Amino acid sequence: MRKPNQLTPEEKIKHFKNVVKVLMNDASKVLAEIELISKGDEMEEKISLLNHYVDYTKRLCESNESAKVYFDYLSLQEKANSNAQYN
C-alpha cells in the first residue's frame, strides 16, 4: 500500500521530466543571451551544437515518444562527431 505522500514511479518520472524541462527552458534563455554577445565562427558552431542538445533534452522531457527523440539525438551526435573528424 502506498503512503499518502509517496509518489508512484510514474509520478516520479513525470516530476523529473518537468524539472528538467524548466531547467532546459532557463538554459535556452541563457544560451540566447550568450549568442547575442559571442563572436567568431568556432564559438557560434559550439553554441549551435549546445542549442541542439538543450532542444533535444527539452523535447525528450515533453514527449511521450522519448525513444524517437533519443534516436534523433544519436543521429545528431554522430553528425557532430563526423564533422569534428574533418576539422
PDB file as gemmi writes it, atoms N, CA and C in Angstrom:
CRYST1    1.000    1.000    1.000  90.00  90.00  90.00 P 1                      
ATOM      1  N   MET A   1       0.843  -1.183   0.000  1.00  0.00           N  
ATOM      2  CA  MET A   1       0.000   0.000   0.000  1.00  0.00           C  
ATOM      3  C   MET A   1       0.887   1.245   0.000  1.00  0.00           C  
ATOM      4  N   ARG A   2       0.487   2.223  -0.742  1.00  0.00           N  
ATOM      5  CA  ARG A   2       1.230   3.464  -0.890  1.00  0.00           C  
ATOM      6  C   ARG A   2       0.949   4.412   0.263  1.00  0.00           C  
ATOM      7  N   LYS A   3       2.033   5.061   0.743  1.00  0.00           N  
ATOM      8  CA  LYS A   3       1.879   6.062   1.790  1.00  0.00           C  
ATOM      9  C   LYS A   3       1.270   7.315   1.169  1.00  0.00           C  
ATOM     10  N   PRO A   4       0.584   8.146   1.956  1.00  0.00           N  
ATOM     11  CA  PRO A   4      -0.125   9.312   1.415  1.00  0.00           C  
ATOM     12  C   PRO A   4       0.749  10.276   0.602  1.00  0.00           C  
ATOM     13  N   ASN A   5       1.986  10.530   1.025  1.00  0.00           N  
ATOM     14  CA  ASN A   5       2.831  11.498   0.324  1.00  0.00           C  
ATOM     15  C   ASN A   5       3.882  10.845  -0.561  1.00  0.00           C  
ATOM     16  N   GLN A   6       3.746   9.577  -0.829  1.00  0.00           N  
ATOM     17  CA  GLN A   6       4.717   8.857  -1.636  1.00  0.00           C  
ATOM     18  C   GLN A   6       4.263   8.850  -3.097  1.00  0.00           C  
ATOM     19  N   LEU A   7       5.188   9.196  -3.987  1.00  0.00           N  
ATOM     20  CA  LEU A   7       4.879   9.232  -5.416  1.00  0.00           C  
ATOM     21  C   LEU A   7       5.042   7.844  -6.030  1.00  0.00           C  
ATOM     22  N   THR A   8       4.221   7.545  -7.015  1.00  0.00           N  
ATOM     23  CA  THR A   8       4.388   6.313  -7.776  1.00  0.00           C  
ATOM     24  C   THR A   8       5.592   6.505  -8.701  1.00  0.00           C  
ATOM     25  N   PRO A   9       6.139   5.428  -9.241  1.00  0.00           N  
ATOM     26  CA  PRO A   9       7.255   5.576 -10.192  1.00  0.00           C  
ATOM     27  C   PRO A   9       6.888   6.472 -11.386  1.00  0.00           C  
ATOM     28  N   GLU A  10       5.669   6.354 -11.876  1.00  0.00           N  
ATOM     29  CA  GLU A  10       5.230   7.189 -12.998  1.00  0.00           C  
ATOM     30  C   GLU A  10       5.190   8.662 -12.608  1.00  0.00           C  
ATOM     31  N   GLU A  11       4.721   8.933 -11.390  1.00  0.00           N  
ATOM     32  CA  GLU A  11       4.674  10.316 -10.913  1.00  0.00           C  
ATOM     33  C   GLU A  11       6.080  10.878 -10.716  1.00  0.00           C  
ATOM     34  N   LYS A  12       7.002  10.031 -10.234  1.00  0.00           N  
ATOM     35  CA  LYS A  12       8.388  10.458 -10.071  1.00  0.00           C  
ATOM     36  C   LYS A  12       9.009  10.828 -11.415  1.00  0.00           C  
ATOM     37  N   ILE A  13       8.769  10.008 -12.439  1.00  0.00           N  
ATOM     38  CA  ILE A  13       9.296  10.291 -13.780  1.00  0.00           C  
ATOM     39  C   ILE A  13       8.695  11.579 -14.319  1.00  0.00           C  
ATOM     40  N   LYS A  14       7.388  11.742 -14.156  1.00  0.00           N  
ATOM     41  CA  LYS A  14       6.726  12.955 -14.637  1.00  0.00           C  
ATOM     42  C   LYS A  14       7.303  14.187 -13.937  1.00  0.00           C  
ATOM     43  N   HIS A  15       7.506  14.104 -12.639  1.00  0.00           N  
ATOM     44  CA  HIS A  15       8.087  15.216 -11.883  1.00  0.00           C  
ATOM     45  C   HIS A  15       9.510  15.502 -12.380  1.00  0.00           C  
ATOM     46  N   PHE A  16      10.305  14.455 -12.544  1.00  0.00           N  
ATOM     47  CA  PHE A  16      11.673  14.604 -13.037  1.00  0.00           C  
ATOM     48  C   PHE A  16      11.696  15.300 -14.398  1.00  0.00           C  
ATOM     49  N   LYS A  17      10.826  14.841 -15.304  1.00  0.00           N  
ATOM     50  CA  LYS A  17      10.776  15.441 -16.637  1.00  0.00           C  
ATOM     51  C   LYS A  17      10.381  16.912 -16.567  1.00  0.00           C  
ATOM     52  N   ASN A  18       9.457  17.255 -15.678  1.00  0.00           N  
ATOM     53  CA  ASN A  18       9.049  18.655 -15.536  1.00  0.00           C  
ATOM     54  C   ASN A  18      10.196  19.518 -15.012  1.00  0.00           C  
ATOM     55  N   VAL A  19      10.955  18.998 -14.052  1.00  0.00           N  
ATOM     56  CA  VAL A  19      12.094  19.743 -13.523  1.00  0.00           C  
ATOM     57  C   VAL A  19      13.137  19.969 -14.619  1.00  0.00           C  
ATOM     58  N   VAL A  20      13.449  18.916 -15.371  1.00  0.00           N  
ATOM     59  CA  VAL A  20      14.432  19.035 -16.453  1.00  0.00           C  
ATOM     60  C   VAL A  20      13.932  20.012 -17.514  1.00  0.00           C  
ATOM     61  N   LYS A  21      12.646  19.975 -17.815  1.00  0.00           N  
ATOM     62  CA  LYS A  21      12.087  20.890 -18.813  1.00  0.00           C  
ATOM     63  C   LYS A  21      12.259  22.343 -18.378  1.00  0.00           C  
ATOM     64  N   VAL A  22      11.994  22.642 -17.117  1.00  0.00           N  
ATOM     65  CA  VAL A  22      12.167  24.000 -16.603  1.00  0.00           C  
ATOM     66  C   VAL A  22      13.633  24.413 -16.685  1.00  0.00           C  
ATOM     67  N   LEU A  23      14.532  23.504 -16.293  1.00  0.00           N  
ATOM     68  CA  LEU A  23      15.960  23.807 -16.367  1.00  0.00           C  
ATOM     69  C   LEU A  23      16.409  24.061 -17.803  1.00  0.00           C  
ATOM     70  N   MET A  24      15.903  23.286 -18.736  1.00  0.00           N  
ATOM     71  CA  MET A  24      16.293  23.459 -20.142  1.00  0.00           C  
ATOM     72  C   MET A  24      15.726  24.763 -20.705  1.00  0.00           C  
ATOM     73  N   ASN A  25      14.534  25.151 -20.278  1.00  0.00           N  
ATOM     74  CA  ASN A  25      13.992  26.441 -20.709  1.00  0.00           C  
ATOM     75  C   ASN A  25      14.885  27.582 -20.219  1.00  0.00           C  
ATOM     76  N   ASP A  26      15.327  27.496 -18.965  1.00  0.00           N  
ATOM     77  CA  ASP A  26      16.234  28.510 -18.430  1.00  0.00           C  
ATOM     78  C   ASP A  26      17.572  28.489 -19.164  1.00  0.00           C  
ATOM     79  N   ALA A  27      18.078  27.297 -19.448  1.00  0.00           N  
ATOM     80  CA  ALA A  27      19.339  27.171 -20.185  1.00  0.00           C  
ATOM     81  C   ALA A  27      19.212  27.776 -21.578  1.00  0.00           C  
ATOM     82  N   SER A  28      18.074  27.599 -22.217  1.00  0.00           N  
ATOM     83  CA  SER A  28      17.847  28.183 -23.547  1.00  0.00           C  
ATOM     84  C   SER A  28      17.882  29.703 -23.499  1.00  0.00           C  
ATOM     85  N   LYS A  29      17.322  30.279 -22.449  1.00  0.00           N  
ATOM     86  CA  LYS A  29      17.338  31.738 -22.305  1.00  0.00           C  
ATOM     87  C   LYS A  29      18.759  32.252 -22.138  1.00  0.00           C  
ATOM     88  N   VAL A  30      19.541  31.574 -21.304  1.00  0.00           N  
ATOM     89  CA  VAL A  30      20.937  31.974 -21.097  1.00  0.00           C  
ATOM     90  C   VAL A  30      21.719  31.807 -22.398  1.00  0.00           C  
ATOM     91  N   LEU A  31      21.483  30.726 -23.094  1.00  0.00           N  
ATOM     92  CA  LEU A  31      22.161  30.474 -24.360  1.00  0.00           C  
ATOM     93  C   LEU A  31      21.837  31.567 -25.376  1.00  0.00           C  
ATOM     94  N   ALA A  32      20.603  32.010 -25.415  1.00  0.00           N  
ATOM     95  CA  ALA A  32      20.211  33.089 -26.330  1.00  0.00           C  
ATOM     96  C   ALA A  32      20.971  34.373 -25.994  1.00  0.00           C  
ATOM     97  N   GLU A  33      21.149  34.646 -24.713  1.00  0.00           N  
ATOM     98  CA  GLU A  33      21.911  35.829 -24.306  1.00  0.00           C  
ATOM     99  C   GLU A  33      23.378  35.709 -24.726  1.00  0.00           C  
ATOM    100  N   ILE A  34      23.958  34.526 -24.569  1.00  0.00           N  
ATOM    101  CA  ILE A  34      25.344  34.299 -24.955  1.00  0.00           C  
ATOM    102  C   ILE A  34      25.503  34.478 -26.461  1.00  0.00           C  
ATOM    103  N   GLU A  35      24.532  33.988 -27.222  1.00  0.00           N  
ATOM    104  CA  GLU A  35      24.592  34.124 -28.681  1.00  0.00           C  
ATOM    105  C   GLU A  35      24.653  35.590 -29.099  1.00  0.00           C  
ATOM    106  N   LEU A  36      23.983  36.445 -28.359  1.00  0.00           N  
ATOM    107  CA  LEU A  36      23.974  37.870 -28.698  1.00  0.00           C  
ATOM    108  C   LEU A  36      25.341  38.519 -28.499  1.00  0.00           C  
ATOM    109  N   ILE A  37      26.122  38.033 -27.547  1.00  0.00           N  
ATOM    110  CA  ILE A  37      27.396  38.686 -27.253  1.00  0.00           C  
ATOM    111  C   ILE A  37      28.603  37.936 -27.812  1.00  0.00           C  
ATOM    112  N   SER A  38      28.403  36.736 -28.346  1.00  0.00           N  
ATOM    113  CA  SER A  38      29.546  35.945 -28.822  1.00  0.00           C  
ATOM    114  C   SER A  38      29.946  36.369 -30.226  1.00  0.00           C  
ATOM    115  N   LYS A  39      31.221  36.137 -30.493  1.00  0.00           N  
ATOM    116  CA  LYS A  39      31.757  36.437 -31.824  1.00  0.00           C  
ATOM    117  C   LYS A  39      32.668  35.288 -32.229  1.00  0.00           C  
ATOM    118  N   GLY A  40      32.772  35.072 -33.521  1.00  0.00           N  
ATOM    119  CA  GLY A  40      33.663  34.040 -34.030  1.00  0.00           C  
ATOM    120  C   GLY A  40      32.916  32.810 -34.485  1.00  0.00           C  
ATOM    121  N   ASP A  41      33.397  32.244 -35.612  1.00  0.00           N  
ATOM    122  CA  ASP A  41      32.739  31.078 -36.195  1.00  0.00           C  
ATOM    123  C   ASP A  41      32.785  29.857 -35.280  1.00  0.00           C  
ATOM    124  N   GLU A  42      33.940  29.618 -34.643  1.00  0.00           N  
ATOM    125  CA  GLU A  42      34.065  28.445 -33.783  1.00  0.00           C  
ATOM    126  C   GLU A  42      33.103  28.526 -32.601  1.00  0.00           C  
ATOM    127  N   MET A  43      33.000  29.705 -32.010  1.00  0.00           N  
ATOM    128  CA  MET A  43      32.095  29.880 -30.870  1.00  0.00           C  
ATOM    129  C   MET A  43      30.649  29.710 -31.324  1.00  0.00           C  
ATOM    130  N   GLU A  44      30.302  30.253 -32.472  1.00  0.00           N  
ATOM    131  CA  GLU A  44      28.933  30.110 -32.984  1.00  0.00           C  
ATOM    132  C   GLU A  44      28.597  28.650 -33.241  1.00  0.00           C  
ATOM    133  N   GLU A  45      29.567  27.887 -33.747  1.00  0.00           N  
ATOM    134  CA  GLU A  45      29.340  26.471 -34.007  1.00  0.00           C  
ATOM    135  C   GLU A  45      29.100  25.709 -32.701  1.00  0.00           C  
ATOM    136  N   LYS A  46      29.888  26.006 -31.686  1.00  0.00           N  
ATOM    137  CA  LYS A  46      29.726  25.342 -30.393  1.00  0.00           C  
ATOM    138  C   LYS A  46      28.399  25.732 -29.741  1.00  0.00           C  
ATOM    139  N   ILE A  47      28.023  27.002 -29.859  1.00  0.00           N  
ATOM    140  CA  ILE A  47      26.743  27.456 -29.313  1.00  0.00           C  
ATOM    141  C   ILE A  47      25.592  26.759 -30.036  1.00  0.00           C  
ATOM    142  N   SER A  48      25.711  26.625 -31.341  1.00  0.00           N  
ATOM    143  CA  SER A  48      24.673  25.955 -32.116  1.00  0.00           C  
ATOM    144  C   SER A  48      24.527  24.500 -31.673  1.00  0.00           C  
ATOM    145  N   LEU A  49      25.641  23.831 -31.473  1.00  0.00           N  
ATOM    146  CA  LEU A  49      25.607  22.442 -31.021  1.00  0.00           C  
ATOM    147  C   LEU A  49      24.986  22.347 -29.631  1.00  0.00           C  
ATOM    148  N   LEU A  50      25.374  23.238 -28.740  1.00  0.00           N  
ATOM    149  CA  LEU A  50      24.799  23.259 -27.394  1.00  0.00           C  
ATOM    150  C   LEU A  50      23.298  23.521 -27.460  1.00  0.00           C  
ATOM    151  N   ASN A  51      22.891  24.407 -28.350  1.00  0.00           N  
ATOM    152  CA  ASN A  51      21.473  24.706 -28.533  1.00  0.00           C  
ATOM    153  C   ASN A  51      20.700  23.450 -28.957  1.00  0.00           C  
ATOM    154  N   HIS A  52      21.294  22.655 -29.835  1.00  0.00           N  
ATOM    155  CA  HIS A  52      20.660  21.395 -30.250  1.00  0.00           C  
ATOM    156  C   HIS A  52      20.521  20.445 -29.067  1.00  0.00           C  
ATOM    157  N   TYR A  53      21.553  20.346 -28.245  1.00  0.00           N  
ATOM    158  CA  TYR A  53      21.489  19.462 -27.085  1.00  0.00           C  
ATOM    159  C   TYR A  53      20.375  19.885 -26.127  1.00  0.00           C  
ATOM    160  N   VAL A  54      20.293  21.184 -25.885  1.00  0.00           N  
ATOM    161  CA  VAL A  54      19.245  21.696 -24.994  1.00  0.00           C  
ATOM    162  C   VAL A  54      17.868  21.412 -25.599  1.00  0.00           C  
ATOM    163  N   ASP A  55      17.730  21.669 -26.897  1.00  0.00           N  
ATOM    164  CA  ASP A  55      16.453  21.440 -27.570  1.00  0.00           C  
ATOM    165  C   ASP A  55      16.037  19.973 -27.500  1.00  0.00           C  
ATOM    166  N   TYR A  56      16.953  19.066 -27.767  1.00  0.00           N  
ATOM    167  CA  TYR A  56      16.620  17.645 -27.712  1.00  0.00           C  
ATOM    168  C   TYR A  56      16.268  17.211 -26.298  1.00  0.00           C  
ATOM    169  N   THR A  57      16.954  17.753 -25.305  1.00  0.00           N  
ATOM    170  CA  THR A  57      16.639  17.411 -23.919  1.00  0.00           C  
ATOM    171  C   THR A  57      15.234  17.886 -23.565  1.00  0.00           C  
ATOM    172  N   LYS A  58      14.898  19.106 -23.994  1.00  0.00           N  
ATOM    173  CA  LYS A  58      13.538  19.612 -23.747  1.00  0.00           C  
ATOM    174  C   LYS A  58      12.509  18.730 -24.436  1.00  0.00           C  
ATOM    175  N   ARG A  59      12.756  18.384 -25.686  1.00  0.00           N  
ATOM    176  CA  ARG A  59      11.809  17.545 -26.430  1.00  0.00           C  
ATOM    177  C   ARG A  59      11.662  16.177 -25.781  1.00  0.00           C  
ATOM    178  N   LEU A  60      12.750  15.647 -25.276  1.00  0.00           N  
ATOM    179  CA  LEU A  60      12.716  14.352 -24.607  1.00  0.00           C  
ATOM    180  C   LEU A  60      11.797  14.400 -23.400  1.00  0.00           C  
ATOM    181  N   CYS A  61      11.842  15.495 -22.674  1.00  0.00           N  
ATOM    182  CA  CYS A  61      11.010  15.629 -21.478  1.00  0.00           C  
ATOM    183  C   CYS A  61       9.564  15.979 -21.803  1.00  0.00           C  
ATOM    184  N   GLU A  62       9.318  16.578 -22.942  1.00  0.00           N  
ATOM    185  CA  GLU A  62       7.964  16.979 -23.319  1.00  0.00           C  
ATOM    186  C   GLU A  62       7.210  15.867 -24.047  1.00  0.00           C  
ATOM    187  N   SER A  63       7.948  14.929 -24.579  1.00  0.00           N  
ATOM    188  CA  SER A  63       7.356  13.958 -25.486  1.00  0.00           C  
ATOM    189  C   SER A  63       7.033  12.642 -24.804  1.00  0.00           C  
ATOM    190  N   ASN A  64       5.988  12.008 -25.299  1.00  0.00           N  
ATOM    191  CA  ASN A  64       5.715  10.631 -24.911  1.00  0.00           C  
ATOM    192  C   ASN A  64       6.456   9.680 -25.843  1.00  0.00           C  
ATOM    193  N   GLU A  65       7.021  10.231 -26.902  1.00  0.00           N  
ATOM    194  CA  GLU A  65       7.780   9.445 -27.866  1.00  0.00           C  
ATOM    195  C   GLU A  65       9.270   9.641 -27.603  1.00  0.00           C  
ATOM    196  N   SER A  66       9.685   9.399 -26.381  1.00  0.00           N  
ATOM    197  CA  SER A  66      11.062   9.660 -25.966  1.00  0.00           C  
ATOM    198  C   SER A  66      12.072   8.886 -26.795  1.00  0.00           C  
ATOM    199  N   ALA A  67      11.731   7.696 -27.213  1.00  0.00           N  
ATOM    200  CA  ALA A  67      12.680   6.889 -27.979  1.00  0.00           C  
ATOM    201  C   ALA A  67      13.023   7.563 -29.302  1.00  0.00           C  
ATOM    202  N   LYS A  68      12.019   8.129 -29.991  1.00  0.00           N  
ATOM    203  CA  LYS A  68      12.286   8.801 -31.265  1.00  0.00           C  
ATOM    204  C   LYS A  68      13.209  10.000 -31.049  1.00  0.00           C  
ATOM    205  N   VAL A  69      12.959  10.767 -30.015  1.00  0.00           N  
ATOM    206  CA  VAL A  69      13.803  11.922 -29.715  1.00  0.00           C  
ATOM    207  C   VAL A  69      15.222  11.457 -29.409  1.00  0.00           C  
ATOM    208  N   TYR A  70      15.350  10.366 -28.676  1.00  0.00           N  
ATOM    209  CA  TYR A  70      16.666   9.844 -28.327  1.00  0.00           C  
ATOM    210  C   TYR A  70      17.427   9.439 -29.583  1.00  0.00           C  
ATOM    211  N   PHE A  71      16.763   8.761 -30.504  1.00  0.00           N  
ATOM    212  CA  PHE A  71      17.444   8.346 -31.729  1.00  0.00           C  
ATOM    213  C   PHE A  71      17.784   9.544 -32.609  1.00  0.00           C  
ATOM    214  N   ASP A  72      16.961  10.579 -32.602  1.00  0.00           N  
ATOM    215  CA  ASP A  72      17.307  11.820 -33.305  1.00  0.00           C  
ATOM    216  C   ASP A  72      18.571  12.418 -32.699  1.00  0.00           C  
ATOM    217  N   TYR A  73      18.663  12.374 -31.375  1.00  0.00           N  
ATOM    218  CA  TYR A  73      19.843  12.890 -30.677  1.00  0.00           C  
ATOM    219  C   TYR A  73      21.086  12.100 -31.081  1.00  0.00           C  
ATOM    220  N   LEU A  74      20.979  10.773 -31.124  1.00  0.00           N  
ATOM    221  CA  LEU A  74      22.123   9.958 -31.515  1.00  0.00           C  
ATOM    222  C   LEU A  74      22.573  10.294 -32.929  1.00  0.00           C  
ATOM    223  N   SER A  75      21.629  10.519 -33.810  1.00  0.00           N  
ATOM    224  CA  SER A  75      21.946  10.906 -35.176  1.00  0.00           C  
ATOM    225  C   SER A  75      22.695  12.239 -35.206  1.00  0.00           C  
ATOM    226  N   LEU A  76      22.239  13.195 -34.418  1.00  0.00           N  
ATOM    227  CA  LEU A  76      22.904  14.493 -34.339  1.00  0.00           C  
ATOM    228  C   LEU A  76      24.317  14.337 -33.778  1.00  0.00           C  
ATOM    229  N   GLN A  77      24.463  13.498 -32.777  1.00  0.00           N  
ATOM    230  CA  GLN A  77      25.768  13.282 -32.163  1.00  0.00           C  
ATOM    231  C   GLN A  77      26.738  12.653 -33.163  1.00  0.00           C  
ATOM    232  N   GLU A  78      26.267  11.696 -33.940  1.00  0.00           N  
ATOM    233  CA  GLU A  78      27.107  11.083 -34.965  1.00  0.00           C  
ATOM    234  C   GLU A  78      27.541  12.115 -35.995  1.00  0.00           C  
ATOM    235  N   LYS A  79      26.621  12.988 -36.368  1.00  0.00           N  
ATOM    236  CA  LYS A  79      26.934  14.043 -37.328  1.00  0.00           C  
ATOM    237  C   LYS A  79      27.996  14.994 -36.756  1.00  0.00           C  
ATOM    238  N   ALA A  80      27.860  15.354 -35.501  1.00  0.00           N  
ATOM    239  CA  ALA A  80      28.825  16.251 -34.853  1.00  0.00           C  
ATOM    240  C   ALA A  80      30.196  15.594 -34.780  1.00  0.00           C  
ATOM    241  N   ASN A  81      30.228  14.312 -34.445  1.00  0.00           N  
ATOM    242  CA  ASN A  81      31.495  13.572 -34.392  1.00  0.00           C  
ATOM    243  C   ASN A  81      32.133  13.481 -35.760  1.00  0.00           C  
ATOM    244  N   SER A  82      31.312  13.258 -36.767  1.00  0.00           N  
ATOM    245  CA  SER A  82      31.808  13.183 -38.137  1.00  0.00           C  
ATOM    246  C   SER A  82      32.402  14.523 -38.571  1.00  0.00           C  
ATOM    247  N   ASN A  83      31.725  15.632 -38.255  1.00  0.00           N  
ATOM    248  CA  ASN A  83      32.226  16.965 -38.594  1.00  0.00           C  
ATOM    249  C   ASN A  83      33.516  17.269 -37.855  1.00  0.00           C  
ATOM    250  N   ALA A  84      33.629  16.820 -36.621  1.00  0.00           N  
ATOM    251  CA  ALA A  84      34.830  17.078 -35.819  1.00  0.00           C  
ATOM    252  C   ALA A  84      36.039  16.364 -36.406  1.00  0.00           C  
ATOM    253  N   GLN A  85      35.821  15.224 -37.031  1.00  0.00           N  
ATOM    254  CA  GLN A  85      36.930  14.478 -37.631  1.00  0.00           C  
ATOM    255  C   GLN A  85      37.510  15.225 -38.834  1.00  0.00           C  
ATOM    256  N   TYR A  86      36.683  15.990 -39.517  1.00  0.00           N  
ATOM    257  CA  TYR A  86      37.134  16.691 -40.708  1.00  0.00           C  
ATOM    258  C   TYR A  86      37.727  18.057 -40.406  1.00  0.00           C  
ATOM    259  N   ASN A  87      37.552  18.541 -39.176  1.00  0.00           N  
ATOM    260  CA  ASN A  87      38.088  19.874 -38.791  1.00  0.00           C  
ATOM    261  C   ASN A  87      39.439  19.756 -38.169  1.00  0.00           C  
TER     262      ASN A  87                                                      
END                                                                             
